[in-house]
Amino acid sequence: MSEQTEEQRPSPSRRALIGWGGAGLALGAAAAGGVAAAVGTSDRTEPAAESGGAVPFHGRHQAGIATAVQDRLHFAAFDVLTDDRAELVALLKEWTKAAAAMTAGRPVGEGAVGGLAEAPPDDTGEALGLKPSRLTLTVGFGPGLFEDAKGRDRFGLRKHRPKALVDLPKFPGDNLDAARSGGDLCVQACADDPQVAVHAIRNLARIGMGNVAIRWSQLGFGKTSSTTPDAQTPRNMMGFKDGTANIAGTDTAGLDKHVWVSEKDGPDWLVGGSYLVARRIRMHIETWDRASLKEQEDVFGRDKAEGAPQGKQREHDQPNLKAMLPTAHVRLAHPDSNGGIKILRRGYSFTDGTDGLGRLDAGLFFIAYQRDVRDGFVPLQQRLAAHDALNEYIQHVGSALFAIPPGVRDADDWWGRALLS
Amino acid sequence: MSEQTEEQRPSPSRRALIGWGGAGLALGAAAAGGVAAAVGTSDRTEPAAESGGAVPFHGRHQAGIATAVQDRLHFAAFDVLTDDRAELVALLKEWTKAAAAMTAGRPVGEGAVGGLAEAPPDDTGEALGLKPSRLTLTVGFGPGLFEDAKGRDRFGLRKHRPKALVDLPKFPGDNLDAARSGGDLCVQACADDPQVAVHAIRNLARIGMGNVAIRWSQLGFGKTSSTTPDAQTPRNMMGFKDGTANIAGTDTAGLDKHVWVSEKDGPDWLVGGSYLVARRIRMHIETWDRASLKEQEDVFGRDKAEGAPQGKQREHDQPNLKAMLPTAHVRLAHPDSNGGIKILRRGYSFTDGTDGLGRLDAGLFFIAYQRDVRDGFVPLQQRLAAHDALNEYIQHVGSALFAIPPGVRDADDWWGRALLS
């Protein structure tokens, strides 16, 4: 194990000093953070973390992509308000430091709650006493960072814009709300406890106050570790198992082929990173609930109860695509129908109350990671938007694309260093 | 144990028939439902349920009030669209039957996913394979059921309106949104898995289609069983421990005194029931986060780190109210400052994205149960609204009051039978 820097040393945390029941856990988490930094330059992409434990923050790739999916999501897109490159750099450095602390289960800053009484606390406090809850924070850079809507190159980054960071085409059926789309920066916070994910986004927003503002944000839920049997694929809000044929976080070859940006792809600053597509997909729940079981199963190309491909018995049986309607979702989305395209899906269900017309505002917050959207989400969605029988029951209402920089290697590194220094 | 009715008999559920890993759990839950019915007429108010297990549906009081607080909330208020009393009765009967099934971990209806292929499934399916997750469903009747906004007595219930089902006064500082207030009916769904709570509300809405429409709904989160040490009081979105001095669900005397409507209180149909006040309390998170630690602690009258009353060492130390500012929240809300008023609080934190101005739409969805709001929430909130230092940082933006009928005794009983038959 390498010599520990101050960042990594498991010094007594605030939680320990104030004598909480959870202090032992907090110390354990800090120690785990140290270990993570030590293995940070390895190829390890799937850190093992107990439920409630800490996922290593440092590494070749950012955590939160190949990491086993956590139960809850708080995703935020930010507008950058400042035009000053130095302020952007300072923000990203401060965010990195805060993220290293929070993912290890420590509060932001040195003072935390016990800081100067006459100053605002360094940490807002609502995660004090909670476990790290496998929190991951994953940062992305939107097109606006390289050239804003007015065509200005505020930070001298235009020449570094990756070719694959395209403006997504308008797909048939899109009904995008600008207030739920785009953003100069994004942070994906995933954790097994929603309060931990919300705390993380809120503290990053607070740190950035004046330099960034939240443009939109989305909460989501998936499985619940304590109540969902491990082997089960979660069901979406339409009641169907979804994401059966995903790339596993342990499939190193699959990740290299479909997810991580390689040196051959470039640009250099993005090697080891990826691209994130986010789509807020509203489901017309009430219409769906009036559709017959046969219609629902034909639309997906799956049996509803077991989740098996039509004509098969079990969820993971090899699908016979020709047994499905040509418009069936599974058939159209399958790699065999798309020249082998695979994306890493990491979506969450959402329910955001009602829409003012008595209808649930519910659906799927789709998140996908891939090496190049031009060979990934774009052709796949063009196919789905044109033909998918599911389109009668869904509508894409939000959209964003971000370049995901590689991981933060150690305590001296920071999000975006290769791009901005 | 009494003879089991069909409702209670643990017949092979859909989950068992389709051979899922979770089938054993579903059967266990159905069996537990039978036991619950058998003890339903006892005084048992605090059913013991393992995490993920089933909370008995039948009983003297509705579950979800004295029940140990679950991790997640989906609360929905409904407008009744029909003017036909028979349709209202049919709806409440069907809701009761569906609730008995869902709280036991069974899907709605007989057919569930395996029903007639040409008909919509009886159950929407997204909770298939999930544990009961301690789901409770608690129904309430709003003022509009007894007399609607136009002064009409649609269901012949005006004469049965409880005197305590008042129109809440306008409190200083209220900024109520009509679209997030009121409702003729409410359902509080609590569960340890958000998907289970959302599934329940969605299926009740689906069953009621045409006769009721969701007026507003709210998701919330509290502690997370798998990651929060049991002994800890959860922190609110201001980072403070909240609800330390609540009535415990096991405190039978306290519940009788402060929560359950007695024969002396009346009306007869409500004996064993309660009153539910819901308030959506938005927190001005960004302003709060700029307040000094001293200001924050003075506002609450608590130390932030430990949660101890000011001048004391531990959260549960007896507070010395005079050591706090006269405007401190704990001092003003304490029973000793309010002639002994106690309410049973069951609130959840919420974060509903952002408000269009880059500010988090976050706060507390306050739920309180009490025997009579005229001796409970109303005088307490009048005092708080007039003096509480916290008012600088919060705003009440939604409000509703419901009469909570007693529990459903057995499989022949239904929600509201004593009022409507």
Interface residues (C-beta under 8 A of the other chain):
Chain A: R14 I18 G19 W20 G21 G22 S51 G52 H74 D79 V113 G114 G115 L116 A117 E118 A119 P120 P121 D123 T124 G125 E126 A127 L128 G129 L130 K131 S133 A179 D192 D193 P194 Q195 V196 V198 R202 A205 R206 M209 A213 I214 R215 W216 S217 Q218 L219 F221 K223 T224 S225 S226 T227 T228 P229 A231 Q232 P234 R235 N236 M237 M238 G239 F240 I285 E286 D289 R290 A291 S292 L293 K294 Q296 E297 K304 A305 E306 S349 T351 D352 G353 T354 G356 G358 R359 L360 A362
Chain B: R14 I18 G19 G21 G22 S51 G52 H74 D79 V113 G114 G115 L116 A117 E118 A119 P120 P121 D123 T124 G125 E126 A127 L128 G129 L130 K131 S133 A179 D192 D193 P194 Q195 V196 V198 R202 A205 R206 M209 A213 I214 R215 W216 S217 Q218 L219 F221 K223 T224 S225 S226 T227 T228 P229 A231 Q232 P234 R235 N236 M237 M238 G239 F240 I285 E286 D289 R290 A291 S292 L293 K294 Q296 E297 K304 A305 E306 S349 T351 D352 G353 T354 G356 G358 R359 L360 A362
